[in-house]
Amino acid sequence: MDCVELFKQMIRLDTTNPPGNEVLMTDLIAEIFEKEGIWHRVQKTGEGRANLIARIGVDSDLPPILLISHTDVVGCENQSWTHPPFAAVEKEGIIYGRGTVDTKHLTAMQLCAMIALKDEQLDRAVYLLATSDEEQGSALGMPKLVEEYGCLLERGLVINEGGGFCITHNEKPYWLCTVGEKGRIELRVIIEGASGPASFKCENKAVDTFSALLEHLASYPFPLIETDVHRRFCDVLGDDITHPFLKHFYTYNSHDAIILQRYDIGTQVNVLPYRIEFELSLQLLPGRSEAEARAMVDALFADMPVTYEVLRFDPGFASDCNNTFYRTMEELARRQYGAQAIIPVYALGRTDGRFLGNLSCDVYGFSPVTKAIPFETILTLVHQVDEHIDRDSIEQGTRFLTDLVGIIGKS
């Protein structure tokens, strides 16, 4: 099967979420698997919404390999594209379109790897999970598949989105791999104070409390914590970390953090707001319980004149970066991409992998692309105008995943 042409076909399916309409993708994948004789099931979760699970290999006591991706994409509103976002135009080996790097490239590569290996004598099950609704919180996607098929997925070795990008440090190429995700405790905070004309001096102004709180949050001294990911990161790169993004990851891998998500100070003109409401989340290194998270929140707001409520808590998870699967990924990255090594980091955001981390799965964000689209460029493409990927990334990524699954599937 020509993986690049299949990929273009996927890009031409408009699965913008909302409304989603991911059934376009599951219909296409199901038709291909039907022709190839690969077991699969489509799970309908709403009007036009669907997930798909497929399997090759055999049932065994060995951990299954899980190839996961999402089939929905974000919208293109208020963006002026050079080429239509759902036309999959190719110019000089570069393919343009919404979803090219988030994340239909991974769906196409995983599907083609499944087909390439369908007749091999594998010693374990290999599942492909193509899910809906990831861009809007995943309620109709991965949790539904886990609810129905979770018993088949436990202890899985997972290839997910979120990594596989080249970053050059000290003139040597490395590839990023996410090996877990931070937990989150989300809060709503309310500040109430005096009102009145903006030009009139008064005590207990909500705005003053808000300003002081922002300064407090920005400078809060979270301690460095020696996680396994942080230690492996430092082992790979040493002490001389000069790349600005890698400096950020050094801190991100070893510290909790605060994200201000939304705030509302009212719409009055020339009047001091008496009530300010905002939402924030505490990003927590894996291993924190909800009780620990709530204690951290209490300490964070100690002696501050605010009220707050916890909206939700999601635990983090970490994956093994010293097992055979990870070492095989690294060896293949060296051999096929010329990587110096793989750099382990926690995912910067939340992915569908979080629903599998709780099934004792090891989840790796590694959808490999070539040096033609380095990490710095990826950051300017995801969810943004003129999203694109090079043809070689699709072809080489398919070979990488085929080799990885083939090696682990016969070990």
C-alpha positions as CSV (number, residue, x, y, z in Angstrom):
1,M,0.0,0.0,0.0
2,D,1.2,3.5,-0.9
3,C,1.3,5.1,2.6
4,V,1.7,8.7,1.2
5,E,-1.3,8.4,-1.0
6,L,-3.3,6.9,1.9
7,F,-2.2,9.8,4.1
8,K,-3.3,12.3,1.5
9,Q,-6.7,10.6,1.3
10,M,-7.0,11.0,5.1
11,I,-6.1,14.7,5.0
12,R,-8.9,15.3,2.5
13,L,-11.4,14.0,5.0
14,D,-12.7,17.0,6.9
15,T,-12.9,15.8,10.5
16,T,-12.8,19.2,12.2
17,N,-13.9,19.0,15.8
18,P,-16.5,20.3,16.4
19,P,-18.5,18.7,14.9
20,G,-16.0,15.9,14.4
21,N,-17.5,13.5,11.8
22,E,-14.6,11.1,12.5
23,V,-16.8,8.3,11.0
24,L,-15.2,9.4,7.6
25,M,-11.9,8.2,8.9
26,T,-13.1,5.0,10.6
27,D,-15.1,4.1,7.4
28,L,-11.9,4.4,5.4
29,I,-9.8,2.4,7.8
30,A,-12.4,-0.3,8.2
31,E,-12.7,-0.7,4.4
32,I,-8.9,-1.1,4.2
33,F,-8.7,-3.6,7.0
34,E,-11.7,-5.5,5.6
35,K,-9.8,-6.0,2.3
36,E,-6.7,-7.0,4.2
37,G,-8.4,-9.5,6.4
38,I,-7.5,-7.8,9.6
39,W,-9.8,-8.0,12.6
40,H,-11.4,-4.7,13.5
41,R,-14.4,-3.1,15.2
42,V,-16.0,0.3,14.8
43,Q,-17.4,1.8,17.9
44,K,-20.1,4.5,17.4
45,T,-20.2,7.1,20.1
46,G,-22.5,9.7,18.7
47,E,-23.9,11.2,15.4
48,G,-20.9,11.0,13.0
49,R,-18.6,10.1,15.9
50,A,-16.7,6.8,15.9
51,N,-13.6,5.0,17.2
52,L,-11.9,2.0,15.7
53,I,-9.9,-0.9,17.2
54,A,-8.0,-3.4,15.1
55,R,-5.7,-6.3,15.9
56,I,-3.0,-8.5,14.4
57,G,-0.8,-11.1,16.2
58,V,-2.0,-13.5,18.8
59,D,-3.3,-13.4,22.4
60,S,-0.5,-14.2,24.8
61,D,0.8,-13.3,28.3
62,L,3.2,-10.8,26.8
63,P,2.3,-7.1,26.9
64,P,0.4,-6.0,23.8
65,I,1.7,-3.3,21.5
66,L,-0.8,-0.4,21.1
67,L,-0.6,2.0,18.2
68,I,-2.8,4.9,19.0
69,S,-3.7,8.2,17.3
70,H,-6.7,10.5,17.0
71,T,-8.6,11.2,13.8
72,D,-10.2,14.6,14.6
73,V,-8.5,17.9,13.9
74,V,-8.8,21.5,15.1
75,G,-10.5,24.1,13.0
76,C,-9.0,26.6,10.5
77,E,-11.2,29.6,11.3
78,N,-9.5,33.0,10.8
79,Q,-6.5,31.4,9.2
80,S,-5.3,32.3,5.7
81,W,-3.8,29.2,4.2
82,T,-1.5,29.2,1.2
83,H,-3.2,25.9,0.1
84,P,-6.7,24.7,1.0
85,P,-6.3,22.9,4.4
86,F,-8.2,19.8,3.2
87,A,-6.7,19.5,-0.3
88,A,-3.4,17.7,0.7
89,V,-1.4,19.7,-1.8
90,E,2.1,18.5,-2.3
91,K,4.9,21.0,-3.4
92,E,8.5,19.9,-3.6
93,G,8.0,17.0,-1.3
94,I,6.0,18.9,1.3
95,I,2.4,18.0,1.9
96,Y,0.1,20.7,3.3
97,G,-3.1,20.2,5.2
98,R,-4.8,20.3,8.6
99,G,-3.9,17.2,10.5
100,T,-0.6,16.5,8.7
101,V,1.4,16.6,12.0
102,D,-1.6,16.4,14.5
103,T,-2.1,13.5,14.0
104,K,-3.2,11.8,10.7
105,H,0.4,11.2,9.8
106,L,0.6,8.8,12.7
107,T,-2.6,7.1,11.8
108,A,-1.4,6.5,8.3
109,M,2.0,5.2,9.4
110,Q,0.5,2.9,12.0
111,L,-2.1,1.5,9.6
112,C,0.6,0.7,7.0
113,A,2.8,-0.9,9.6
114,M,-0.1,-3.2,10.6
115,I,-0.7,-4.2,7.0
116,A,3.0,-4.9,6.5
117,L,3.1,-7.2,9.5
118,K,-0.2,-8.9,9.3
119,D,1.2,-12.2,8.0
120,E,4.3,-12.2,10.3
121,Q,4.5,-14.8,13.2
122,L,4.2,-12.3,16.1
123,D,4.2,-13.6,19.7
124,R,1.8,-11.1,21.1
125,A,-1.2,-8.9,20.1
126,V,-0.7,-5.6,18.2
127,Y,-3.7,-3.2,18.4
128,L,-4.4,-0.1,16.4
129,L,-6.7,2.4,18.2
130,A,-8.0,5.3,16.1
131,T,-10.1,7.6,18.3
132,S,-12.4,10.6,18.0
133,D,-12.8,13.8,20.0
134,E,-9.2,14.2,21.3
135,E,-9.1,17.8,20.4
136,Q,-12.2,18.6,22.6
137,G,-11.3,16.5,25.7
138,S,-11.7,12.9,24.4
139,A,-15.1,12.2,26.1
140,L,-16.4,10.4,22.9
141,G,-13.0,8.8,22.1
142,M,-10.4,6.9,24.0
143,P,-12.3,6.5,27.3
144,K,-15.1,4.7,25.4
145,L,-12.6,2.3,23.9
146,V,-11.0,1.7,27.2
147,E,-14.4,1.1,28.8
148,E,-15.2,-1.7,26.3
149,Y,-11.8,-3.1,25.5
150,G,-9.6,-2.1,28.5
151,C,-9.0,-5.7,29.6
152,L,-7.2,-6.3,26.3
153,L,-5.0,-3.3,26.6
154,E,-3.5,-3.6,30.1
155,R,0.3,-3.4,30.4
156,G,0.5,-2.3,26.8
157,L,3.6,-0.8,25.1
158,V,2.1,2.3,23.5
159,I,3.2,4.4,20.5
160,N,1.4,7.8,20.8
161,E,1.7,11.3,19.5
162,G,3.8,14.0,21.2
163,G,7.4,13.3,20.3
164,G,9.6,11.9,17.6
165,F,11.0,15.4,16.6
166,C,14.6,16.3,16.0
167,I,16.4,18.8,18.1
168,T,20.0,19.7,17.5
169,H,22.2,20.3,20.5
170,N,25.9,21.0,20.3
171,E,25.7,20.2,16.6
172,K,24.4,16.7,17.3
173,P,20.9,15.5,16.4
174,Y,18.6,14.1,19.1
175,W,15.0,12.9,18.9
176,L,12.5,13.8,21.6
177,C,10.4,11.1,23.2
178,T,7.6,11.7,25.7
179,V,7.6,9.1,28.5
180,G,4.7,10.2,30.6
181,E,2.4,13.1,31.4
182,K,2.1,15.4,34.4
183,G,-1.0,15.3,36.5
184,R,-3.3,18.3,36.9
185,I,-5.4,19.8,39.6
186,E,-7.7,22.5,38.2
187,L,-9.1,25.3,40.3
188,R,-11.5,28.2,40.2
189,V,-10.3,31.1,42.3
190,I,-12.5,34.1,43.4
191,I,-11.3,37.4,44.7
192,E,-13.8,39.9,46.2
193,G,-13.0,43.4,47.3
194,A,-14.1,47.0,47.3
195,S,-15.8,48.7,44.3
196,G,-16.1,52.3,43.3
197,P,-14.7,54.8,40.8
198,A,-11.3,53.8,39.3
199,S,-9.9,57.2,40.2
200,F,-11.0,57.1,43.8
201,K,-8.6,55.7,46.4
202,C,-10.0,52.9,48.5
203,E,-8.8,49.9,50.6
204,N,-9.2,46.2,49.8
205,K,-9.2,46.6,46.1
206,A,-9.8,43.3,44.3
207,V,-7.4,44.4,41.5
208,D,-4.6,44.9,44.0
209,T,-5.2,41.4,45.5
210,F,-5.2,40.0,42.0
211,S,-1.9,41.7,41.1
212,A,-0.3,40.5,44.3
213,L,-1.6,36.9,43.7
214,L,-0.2,36.8,40.1
215,E,3.2,37.9,41.4
216,H,3.0,35.2,44.2
217,L,2.1,32.5,41.7
218,A,4.8,33.5,39.2
219,S,7.5,33.4,41.8
220,Y,6.3,30.4,43.8
221,P,9.4,28.3,44.6
222,F,8.6,24.7,43.5
223,P,11.6,22.5,44.5
224,L,13.5,20.4,42.1
225,I,12.5,16.7,42.3
226,E,14.8,14.0,40.9
227,T,12.4,11.9,38.8
228,D,13.7,9.0,36.7
229,V,12.9,11.0,33.5
230,H,15.0,14.0,34.8
231,R,17.9,11.7,35.6
232,R,17.8,10.0,32.2
233,F,17.5,13.4,30.5
234,C,20.7,14.6,32.4
235,D,22.5,11.3,31.6
236,V,21.9,11.8,27.9
237,L,22.8,15.5,27.7
238,G,25.2,16.1,30.5
239,D,25.7,19.3,32.3
240,D,26.3,21.6,29.3
241,I,22.7,22.2,28.2
242,T,22.7,25.3,26.0
243,H,19.7,24.9,23.8
244,P,16.9,27.1,25.1
245,F,14.1,24.5,24.6
246,L,16.2,21.8,26.3
247,K,16.8,24.2,29.3
248,H,13.0,24.5,29.5
249,F,12.6,20.7,29.5
250,Y,15.3,20.4,32.2
251,T,13.0,22.5,34.5
252,Y,9.8,21.0,33.2
253,N,11.0,17.4,33.9
254,S,11.9,18.2,37.5
255,H,9.4,20.8,38.8
256,D,5.7,21.2,39.3
257,A,4.3,24.3,37.6
258,I,1.3,26.7,37.5
259,I,-0.7,27.6,34.4
260,L,-3.2,30.5,34.4
261,Q,-6.0,29.3,32.1
262,R,-8.7,32.0,32.2
263,Y,-9.6,35.1,34.0
264,D,-12.6,37.5,34.2
265,I,-12.5,40.9,35.8
266,G,-15.8,42.3,34.5
267,T,-16.7,44.8,31.8
268,Q,-17.4,48.0,33.8
269,V,-16.0,51.3,32.5
270,N,-14.0,53.5,34.9
271,V,-15.2,51.4,37.8
272,L,-13.1,49.1,39.9
273,P,-14.1,45.5,39.7
274,Y,-15.3,44.2,43.0
275,R,-15.1,40.5,41.9
276,I,-12.4,38.8,39.9
277,E,-12.6,35.1,39.0
278,F,-10.0,33.0,37.3
279,E,-9.0,29.4,36.7
280,L,-5.6,27.9,36.9
281,S,-4.1,24.4,37.0
282,L,-1.3,23.0,38.9
283,Q,0.8,20.7,36.7
284,L,2.2,18.0,39.0
285,L,5.0,15.5,38.4
286,P,3.8,11.9,38.2
287,G,3.2,10.1,41.5
288,R,1.2,12.9,43.2
289,S,-2.0,11.7,44.8
290,E,-5.1,13.9,45.0
291,A,-4.6,14.4,48.7
292,E,-1.0,15.6,48.1
293,A,-2.3,17.9,45.3
294,R,-4.9,19.5,47.6
295,A,-2.3,20.0,50.3
296,M,-0.1,21.8,47.8
297,V,-3.0,24.0,46.8
298,D,-3.6,24.8,50.5
299,A,0.0,25.8,50.9
300,L,-0.1,27.8,47.7
301,F,-3.0,30.0,48.9
302,A,-2.1,30.2,52.5
303,D,-2.7,33.7,54.0
304,M,-4.1,34.9,50.6
305,P,-7.5,36.6,50.8
306,V,-9.2,34.4,48.2
307,T,-11.6,31.6,48.0
308,Y,-11.2,28.6,45.7
309,E,-12.6,25.3,44.7
310,V,-11.1,22.2,43.0
311,L,-12.8,21.5,39.7
312,R,-11.0,18.3,38.9
313,F,-7.9,16.2,39.5
314,D,-6.2,14.0,36.9
315,P,-3.2,11.9,38.1
316,G,0.0,11.9,36.0
317,F,1.9,8.8,34.9
318,A,5.4,7.9,34.0
319,S,6.7,5.3,31.6
320,D,9.8,3.1,31.7
321,C,12.7,4.6,29.8
322,N,15.1,1.7,30.4
323,N,13.2,-1.3,29.1
324,T,13.7,-3.3,25.9
325,F,11.0,-1.3,24.0
326,Y,12.6,2.0,24.7
327,R,16.1,0.8,24.0
328,T,14.9,-0.7,20.7
329,M,13.3,2.7,19.7
330,E,16.6,4.4,20.5
331,E,18.7,1.9,18.5
332,L,16.3,2.3,15.5
333,A,16.4,6.1,15.8
334,R,20.2,5.9,15.6
335,R,20.2,3.5,12.7
336,Q,17.5,5.0,10.6
337,Y,17.6,8.7,11.5
338,G,21.2,9.2,12.6
339,A,20.1,10.2,16.1
340,Q,22.7,10.7,18.8
341,A,20.2,9.4,21.3
342,I,16.6,9.8,22.4
343,I,15.8,12.5,24.9
344,P,13.1,11.6,27.4
345,V,10.6,14.3,28.4
346,Y,7.2,14.6,29.9
347,A,4.5,15.6,27.4
348,L,3.9,19.4,27.3
349,G,0.1,18.8,27.1
350,R,-2.5,16.1,27.6
351,T,-3.0,13.3,25.1
352,D,-5.1,10.2,24.8
353,G,-2.2,8.3,26.4
354,R,-3.4,9.5,29.8
355,F,-6.3,7.0,29.6
356,L,-3.8,4.1,29.1
357,G,-1.2,5.2,31.7
358,N,-3.8,4.2,34.3
359,L,-3.9,0.7,32.8
360,S,-0.2,0.2,33.8
361,C,0.8,0.8,30.1
362,D,4.1,2.4,29.1
363,V,3.2,5.2,26.8
364,Y,5.7,6.7,24.4
365,G,5.1,9.8,22.3
366,F,7.2,9.0,19.3
367,S,5.7,9.7,15.8
368,P,9.0,10.2,14.1
369,V,9.6,12.9,11.5
370,T,12.8,13.7,9.7
371,K,15.3,16.5,10.3
372,A,13.4,18.5,7.6
373,I,10.8,19.5,10.2
374,P,12.7,20.0,13.5
375,F,11.1,20.5,16.9
376,E,11.3,24.3,16.6
377,T,9.3,24.1,13.4
378,I,6.8,21.7,14.8
379,L,5.9,24.2,17.5
380,T,4.9,26.7,14.7
381,L,2.7,24.1,12.9
382,V,0.5,22.3,15.4
383,H,-3.0,23.8,15.3
384,Q,-1.6,26.7,13.1
385,V,-1.8,27.9,9.5
386,D,-0.1,26.0,6.7
387,E,0.4,22.9,8.8
388,H,2.6,20.5,6.7
389,I,4.9,17.5,6.7
390,D,7.5,16.1,4.3
391,R,6.9,13.0,2.2
392,D,10.0,11.4,3.5
393,S,8.7,11.6,7.1
394,I,5.7,9.4,6.1
395,E,7.7,6.8,4.3
396,Q,10.6,6.6,6.8
397,G,8.2,6.7,9.8
398,T,6.3,3.8,8.4
399,R,9.5,1.8,8.1
400,F,10.5,2.8,11.6
401,L,7.2,1.6,13.1
402,T,7.1,-1.5,11.1
403,D,10.6,-2.4,12.2
404,L,9.9,-1.5,15.9
405,V,6.7,-3.6,16.1
406,G,8.3,-6.4,14.2
407,I,11.3,-6.6,16.5
408,I,9.3,-6.4,19.7
409,G,6.5,-8.6,18.4
410,K,8.9,-11.4,17.8
411,S,11.0,-11.0,21.0
